[in-house]
Amino acid sequence: MNQKGRHLAQLLDSGLGALAAGAVMREREQLNGAASAFSPGSFDDLLGDTENRILNLAAAVATGFPEIFVDQVQWSRCCLDHRHLSDEHLALNLICLKEELQEALPSEVQGPAVEALDMALACFTSPAPTLPSILDCDLDHMPRIRQLLLAILEARRSDAHRIVLEAADSGLSLSTIQTEILCPLQGELGVMWQRGELGIHEEHLASGVVKECLTLLRGQMRPKLTRGKTVLICSAKGNLHDIGTQILADHFEMDGWQALRLGANLPSNDLAKATLDFEADLVALSVTMGIHLRDSANMIERVREFRAEEAPPILVGGPPFSKLPELWRAIGADGYALDAPSAVRKAEELAG
Ligand code: B12
């Protein structure tokens, strides 16, 4: 990550609470004390949302990719749009945040943060992005995706298990079921949640059944002969999403790797130590959201410090990289792959 951007991100971190409170006070003054429509719950919600926005801004300036911040603002606009709420309070929040940063941060360092805010504000001249349902797409296995989604949403666990096992019996490969049925299905759960159509409890229930399906499918796995290579797979510090790592581990195992899953939200020191303890040939690090990027960069740096020239190559992946294909370089990784099948191919290149 570039030094100037990193320094600015640190300033945003250290002033997080005060900067957010300052922006929110400005916003309240402009609204004459009325609650913001964006966070109708309470002052605390608005403060929390503003802090989260600053953390995304910090990720954007540290990596040098303002698109990360813009993407997050567009995500918020989309959420508002689906709830039939205006985004004008969100725009006001950004304007107030910009004023607060311009006043609170040294003028010689604030540039990239102000530019990212301006880029995000420029989006408000266009309608909020639409959030297409995967069910409207022309995917290969659409009938099965629909059938499975319905079973899962209706909490018919056994039916969901049966549908997945039948797909395997019909000759679909494990990789196809995982990446072309279960992954889009998880994406659709995200779309429904983002639109406000699915509660968190329903998403938890559904993701739990998807995990069960993945476990059942493991019973059908026919791994290649062992390669004698070990990959450590984990989700970045702060990242609680780990279904992708399960799919990744299965793909590596099918390709003859020993795949060790170290779980979600892994601290940097533990990852560094694990590379030594397990004599890892490769690390595969999963990053789901922009706010996980700085911790991911720290994890990579820590492994390199700890292992010096013996550090294994580090492969990264997850949604932020697929939108910005050069982003992996900014956090110091050795490579990036879009999905589990291409991860295995890239691993061969890096550590085969
Ligand atoms: C299930 C889920 C959760 C669960 C996760 C449970 C679990 N055990 O994993 C829980 C409830 C914990 C959760 C929490 C949150 N979530 Co969530 N979640 C999801 C959901 C619906 C599915 C995730 C999933 O399983 N995807 C399927 C996997 C297989 O996909 P994947 O991880 O992308 O992996 C594939 C590739 O990216 C790639 N890949 C992934 N990792 C790696 C690594 C390497 C090395 C390589 C090469 C490739 C690779 O290969 C994989 C398979 O081919 C997504 C929607 C979506 N579109 O994914 C939202 C989603 C990711 N969540 C979202 C949000 C906002 C959150 C929360 C902030 C919500 C909140 N307010 O609390 C928190 C953040 C928690 C945190 N600190 O991480 C947003 C993120 C939007 C954004 N850009 O900011 C999404 C996109 C939903 C949405 N549409 O708005 N979530």
Residues whose N, C-alpha, C, O or C-beta is under 5 A from the ligand:
A	BS01	B12	C183 Q186 G187 L189 G190 V191 Q194 S207 G238 N239 L240 H241 D242 I243 G244 I247 A284 L285 S286 V287 M289 L315 V316 G317 G318 P319 A337 L338 D339 A340 A343
